[in-house]
Amino acid sequence: MELSFNGFGENAATFTANPGVSAGIPVKMTGNGTVGACNAGDSFCGVTLGVRNGYAAVQLAGYTRLSYSGTAPAVGWQNIFAAADGKAQSAATGGRQMLVLDVDETSKTFGVILS
């Protein structure tokens, strides 16, 4: 039996989306009720589930999968921040501390609990 964390603690809200926001990327607050794509090094508030007509559904909590750049994050509590091109990256300091549950080095993705 394969484990699945999909659906665990998911919590999402709708925001106005700045140009450049697309599904599946880390986003940050850019104004009242508005999110924008992260720049490298930004701490992010959530991950977009979808974008339509200038609005983005943003997952703020629960299990999600992210693409990563650089070194694969280790499982356990890690500091995660936005990297270039809508990906995420781990670092010794900075970013947002999250629980990494699984890492797939072949697809360069990892599963994390947003909190």
C-alpha positions as CSV (number, residue, x, y, z in Angstrom):
1,M,0.0,0.0,0.0
2,E,1.3,3.4,-1.0
3,L,0.9,6.3,1.5
4,S,-1.0,9.4,0.4
5,F,-1.1,12.7,2.3
6,N,-3.4,14.4,-0.3
7,G,-6.2,16.4,1.3
8,F,-4.6,16.6,4.8
9,G,-5.6,19.9,6.5
10,E,-6.1,21.7,3.2
11,N,-7.3,25.3,3.6
12,A,-7.6,27.7,0.7
13,A,-8.8,31.2,0.0
14,T,-9.5,33.3,-3.1
15,F,-7.3,36.4,-3.7
16,T,-6.9,38.9,-6.5
17,A,-4.0,37.7,-8.7
18,N,-1.3,40.0,-10.0
19,P,-0.1,39.3,-13.6
20,G,2.3,36.4,-13.7
21,V,0.5,34.3,-11.1
22,S,-0.1,30.8,-12.4
23,A,-1.2,27.5,-10.9
24,G,1.2,25.5,-8.8
25,I,3.6,28.3,-7.8
26,P,4.5,29.8,-4.4
27,V,2.9,33.3,-4.0
28,K,3.3,36.2,-1.6
29,M,1.0,39.0,-0.4
30,T,1.5,42.1,-2.5
31,G,-1.4,44.2,-1.3
32,N,-4.8,44.0,0.4
33,G,-6.3,40.7,-0.7
34,T,-3.8,40.4,-3.5
35,V,-1.1,37.8,-4.3
36,G,1.8,37.9,-6.7
37,A,4.5,35.5,-7.9
38,C,7.5,35.2,-5.6
39,N,11.0,36.3,-6.4
40,A,14.0,34.2,-5.5
41,G,14.5,34.3,-1.7
42,D,10.9,35.4,-0.8
43,S,9.0,33.7,2.0
44,F,5.7,32.7,0.6
45,C,2.1,32.6,2.1
46,G,0.8,29.7,0.0
47,V,0.6,27.8,-3.3
48,T,-1.8,28.6,-6.1
49,L,-4.3,25.9,-6.9
50,G,-5.7,27.7,-9.9
51,V,-6.1,31.1,-11.5
52,R,-9.1,32.4,-13.5
53,N,-10.4,35.8,-14.5
54,G,-7.8,37.7,-12.4
55,Y,-8.4,35.6,-9.2
56,A,-6.3,32.9,-7.6
57,A,-7.3,30.1,-5.3
58,V,-4.4,29.8,-2.9
59,Q,-3.8,26.9,-0.6
60,L,-2.6,28.4,2.8
61,A,-2.4,25.2,4.9
62,G,-2.2,21.4,4.5
63,Y,-0.3,19.0,2.4
64,T,1.0,20.1,-1.1
65,R,3.7,19.2,-3.5
66,L,6.3,21.7,-4.7
67,S,9.0,21.6,-7.3
68,Y,12.4,22.4,-6.0
69,S,15.6,23.8,-7.4
70,G,19.1,23.2,-6.0
71,T,19.8,20.5,-3.5
72,A,16.9,18.2,-2.5
73,P,15.4,19.2,0.8
74,A,15.7,16.6,3.7
75,V,12.6,15.2,5.3
76,G,11.6,16.8,8.6
77,W,11.4,20.4,9.6
78,Q,13.1,22.6,7.0
79,N,13.3,26.3,6.2
80,I,11.7,26.7,2.8
81,F,11.7,29.8,0.6
82,A,10.8,30.6,-3.0
83,A,13.4,30.0,-5.7
84,A,13.4,31.2,-9.3
85,D,10.8,30.0,-11.8
86,G,8.0,29.2,-9.4
87,K,10.0,26.6,-7.5
88,A,11.0,26.3,-3.8
89,Q,14.3,25.7,-2.1
90,S,15.5,24.8,1.4
91,A,18.1,26.8,3.4
92,A,19.7,26.7,6.8
93,T,18.0,30.1,7.7
94,G,15.3,32.3,6.4
95,G,12.1,31.4,4.6
96,R,9.3,29.6,6.4
97,Q,9.7,26.5,8.5
98,M,7.7,23.6,7.1
99,L,7.4,19.9,7.6
100,V,8.8,18.0,4.6
101,L,7.2,14.6,4.4
102,D,8.6,13.1,1.2
103,V,11.1,13.9,-1.5
104,D,11.2,12.6,-5.1
105,E,14.6,13.4,-6.6
106,T,13.6,12.0,-10.0
107,S,10.8,14.5,-10.5
108,K,12.5,17.2,-8.3
109,T,9.4,17.6,-6.2
110,F,8.7,17.3,-2.5
111,G,5.7,17.0,-0.3
112,V,5.3,19.5,2.5
113,I,2.7,20.6,5.2
114,L,2.0,24.3,4.9
115,S,1.2,25.7,8.3
